[in-house]
Amino acid sequence: MTNMKKQKDTFEESLKRLQEISDLLESGTVGLEDSVTLYEEGIVLSKKCFKQLQDAELKITELKKQLEQ
């Protein structure tokens, strides 16, 4: 039931998968083992998305500094 994809997924793809996982878990139709596996995948994806957001914010901050020079 896992959908662990390659590491190069875009932010949007990861966010879409997180929504799919959330929908599945909220539906109550997934068994316990699969729920735990999905939850684990969701944690990995959420950390990845958070890191991507931090990196984007840092890049924007650096670009703004360059513009101000």
C-alpha positions in Angstrom: 0.0 0.0 0.0 3.0 2.3 0.2 3.8 4.8 -2.5 7.3 5.7 -1.5 8.6 7.5 -4.6 12.0 8.5 -5.7 13.6 11.4 -3.8 13.3 13.9 -6.7 9.5 14.4 -6.4 8.5 18.0 -6.6 7.0 19.9 -3.7 3.6 19.8 -5.4 3.8 16.0 -6.0 4.7 15.5 -2.3 1.9 17.7 -1.1 -0.6 15.9 -3.4 0.6 12.5 -1.9 0.2 13.9 1.6 -3.4 14.9 0.8 -4.0 11.4 -0.6 -2.6 9.8 2.6 -4.7 12.1 4.8 -7.8 11.2 2.8 -7.1 7.5 3.1 -6.4 7.7 6.8 -9.5 9.8 7.5 -11.7 7.5 5.4 -11.3 4.7 8.0 -11.1 2.1 5.2 -7.5 1.3 5.7 -6.3 -1.5 8.0 -4.1 -0.9 11.0 -0.8 -2.1 9.4 -1.4 -0.1 6.2 -2.5 3.0 8.3 0.8 2.9 10.2 2.8 2.5 6.9 0.8 5.4 5.4 1.4 7.5 8.5 5.1 6.8 8.4 5.2 7.8 4.7 3.3 11.0 5.6 5.8 12.0 8.2 8.7 11.5 5.8 6.9 13.6 3.1 5.9 16.3 5.6 9.6 16.7 6.7 10.7 16.8 3.1 8.1 19.5 2.2 9.1 21.5 5.3 12.8 21.3 4.2 11.8 22.4 0.7 9.9 25.4 2.0 12.8 26.4 4.2 15.2 26.1 1.3 12.9 28.3 -0.9 12.6 30.9 1.8 16.3 31.0 2.3 16.8 31.4 -1.5 14.3 34.2 -1.7 15.9 36.0 1.3 19.3 35.7 -0.4 17.9 37.0 -3.7 16.3 40.0 -1.9 19.7 40.8 -0.3 21.4 40.7 -3.7 18.7 43.0 -5.1 19.3 45.5 -2.4 23.0 45.7 -3.0 
